[in-house]
């Protein structure tokens, strides 16, 4: 399905990124394994994870090269693109998977915690896409797969920085898809649910949280990879600007925000807004759920 294609997968030394890179290689892609090997909060550096994933792909008969640049740097993103072109002979696929967490309630969040998460997730998506987009446009072909989260689409306690970045990625995905669809480039996003180093770092606060952790433990990182491989293929040329959810054996497409109810009035006053509009809208307002579980049932049942 990906024979002859070259991919960059960021954050692919471990977790979901590693599984995507491994499966893409199995399906024929040559892969740049990007991972600076930072801790879950973005600190430190370790070349081991990227090197290990690249070696595992080569041991299985595929082709891969490690890259240790940070997605927070546009120079680093440019280096990844150059490496793909020079060492693997091209670039056709970008998977923006790199991520960190610095979870804190807003009243305890430092500016540094906010900026670090925005830099990796939202700015990181920009850097890689900006570094690759002109090459994609010149060759009239490209596949961009972004990674969002229900922490962005519905919110989650202690993740104002992460949620803001992840919802921003949805808007970024939609806009990039509109701008480049006529050039043979598709841009889609995946909202994954899996038991990884990042989800393991979120402590359960009550019995409901503990139950959710037990469910997450049964959702494997490798479950996310098949969707990413398909979206990266030539067969997925008709899929553009979409957001998909994936957990265990369950796959979903998200309804993008549109008005669900509308009231017309010739002259609104604050009183009319409360008495007429909000009274009517109340039954259609999305309930505020303190959870990242937007699926209607348990796939493990």
N, C-alpha and C positions, 0 to 999 in steps of 0.2 A: 504493500500500500504506500510506502514511503521510499521505495527504491530510487536512488539517485538524488534524493533530497538531503539538504544540510540544515540542521536545527541548532539553535542556541536555547538551552534550558537553564534559566537562572535558579539559583538555590537548589541545584540538583545533586548535591553531595549526599543528602539524606532525605527521608520522608517522601512526600508526594512527588517532589521534583525528581528525586532519584528514580522512582517507579516510572514516571513519564519518560525520562531519558532512556531507561533500560528497555521499555517496550517500543519506543520509537526506533531504537537501534535494532531490535529484533525484527521490526517491520521494514528495515532497510535503510534508515536514515543514518548519516554520519552526524555526530553530536558534539557540540562544544559544551562541556560540563562546567558550568560556572558555579563556584561556591568559594567565598573567602574563608569559610569555616569558622564563622563567628558563633558565639553563644546565642541563646534564645533572645537575649536583650540587645544583641548587636555588638557586644564587646568581644575583644580578643580576635585571634586569627589562627587558622590551622589548615594547612594545605592537604591534610590527610583525606577528608571526605571526598573532595573533588577528584583527587588522584585515585582513590579506591574505586569510585564509580566508573571512571574512565578505564581503569585496569580490568574491572569486571566485564565491561562491554567488550573490550578487546579479547579477553579470555573466552568469551562466548562467540567469537568470530566476527564481531562488529568493529566499527571504527569510531573512536572518540578521542578528544584531547581535553585535558583539564585547563581551567582558567580560574584565576584567583582574584580577579578584580571585583570591586564593589559596584553594585548598581547605583549607588548614591553619587557616583562620579560620572559625568558625561565622557570624560577621557577614558574611564574604564569601560564604559559601554561601547565606545568607538573601538577600543582595543579588541573587544569580543567579536565585533563585526569583521575587523581586519583579520583576526585569527581564523575565523570561519572561512573567509575568502581565500586567504593565503595557504592555510594548512589543510583545509578540507575541500577547497575548490568551488565554493559558492555559499549562498545563504537563501533559504526558502521559507524557514519556519522560525518564529520566535515564541517562546513560552515564558511569560513573566510570572515566575513562581516565587521568587525570593521574598522572604518576609521575616519580621521580628515582632516581638511583643514587649511593651512596657506598660502593663496594665496598672492603672490607678484611677480612683475616683477623681473627677475634675478638680475638686477643691484640694487635692493632694498632688496633682500632676504638675511637674516642673516644666518650664518651657523646653528644656533639653529632652525630656521624655516625649513631649508632643512632636518636636521637630525630628527626632531620630526616627520615629515611626512613619511620619509623613515622607521623610527623605527616602526611606527604603521602599515603601509601598507605592505611593503616588508619584513622587519624583523619579523613583526607579523605573516605573512603567514608562514615563516620558523619556528618560534617557535612552533606554534600549530601543524603544520604537522610533525615536528621533534619529538615532544612529543607523537604523536599518531601513527606514521608510523610503529614502530616495533610491536605494538599491532595488527595493521591491518595485517601486514605480517604474524604474528604468527597464526592468525585466518583465514588467506587466504580470507579475505573479508574487504572491506572498500570503502567508498564513500567520496571523498574530493571535495568540491565545493568552488572555489576561486572567488573573485570579482575583475574584472578589470574595465576599463573605456575607453571611446573614447578619453579622455584626454591623455591616453597613446598610443592608437593605431593611432591617427592622430594628437594629440597635442592640446593645448589650451592656450591662453594668461594667463599669471600670474600663471601658474601651472607647472613650470619646476620640482618642487619637486614631486608633485602628479603624473604628467604624467610619470616621470621616474620610479616611484615606480609601477605604474599600468601597464606599458609595461613590466617591469621586472617580474611582476606576470604572464604575458602570457608565457614568457620563462620558468619560474619556473613551471608553470602548464604543459607545454609540456614535460619538462624533467622528472618531477615526474611521469607523465603518462607513459612514456617510461620505467622508472626504475621499475615500480610496476604493470604494466598491467598483467604480468604472475602470479601474486599473488592474483588475484581476486579483485584488487583495481582499481577504476577508479578515474581520476582527470580531472575535467573540470572547465571552468570559465564562469561567466556570466558578461556581460557589461550592467548594468541596466540604464534605464532612468525613473526617477520618481521625483515628487515634495516632497522633504524631507527637513529636517533641513539643510543638507549640500548644496543642490542645492539652497535653499532659501538664502544662505549666499553670493551667487555670484551676485553682482549688475549688471544690464544691462547697457551697455555703450552707446547704441544708439537705434534707433527705431527697428532695426532688433533684437537686444537683448531683447527689451521689448516684441516683438511679440513671441520670443522663450520662454520667461518666461510664457506668457499666455498659450502656448501649454503645457509646463511642468506642469502647475497647474492642467491640466486635466489628467496627468499621475500619477496614484496612486501607492503607495508602495505595496499594495496587489497584483498588477498586476504581480509582479516579482515572487511571492511565488510558483505558480503552477509549473513553470519550475524547481525550486530548489527541490521541492518535488519529481518530476519525476526523476531527476538526482540522487537523494538520494536513489532511490528504487532499488530492485533487478532487476526489468524489464529493467533498464538502463545499464545493464552489458556490452552491446555492444557499448556504447558511451564513448569514452575515448580520452583525449587530445584535446577536442574541445573548441572553444570560441563561445558563443551565445550572441546575443543582444536581449533585451526585452524592449519594451515600449508600454504602453497601451495594445491593443489587438494584437500587432505585434511582431512576433518572428522571429529572423534571426540567421543563422549560418555564421560565418565569414570565409572568405578565408584567410588562413594563408600565410604569405609572401613567395613568390616564385619568381624567375626571370620571368618577363613578356616578355622580349626580350633579345636576346643575339647576339653579333657580334664577330666573330673570326678574329683575325689578328695575323700574325706571330711575329710582333714586334711593340708594341705600343710606340709612343712618345707623349709628351704632346700635340704637334700640331695635331697629328692624333686623339687623344682623343676628342679634340674640333671639328675638321673638320669632322670626320667620326662618332664616337660613339655618342657624345652628340647631333649632328644634327639628327641622326636617332632615338635616345632615346626620343627626345623632345616630340613627340606626345604620348608617353606611360608613361611619368612621371605623377605621381599623383599630381593634383593641390594642392597648399597650401591653405587650407581653414581656415579662422579664425572663426571656429565654432566647436562644438563637435557633430553636427548633421550630421551623415554619411548616414542617410537613404534617399532614393531618393524621397520620397513624404511624405506628411503630413497624419498620420493615422487618424487624426480627420476630414479630408475632406470627 
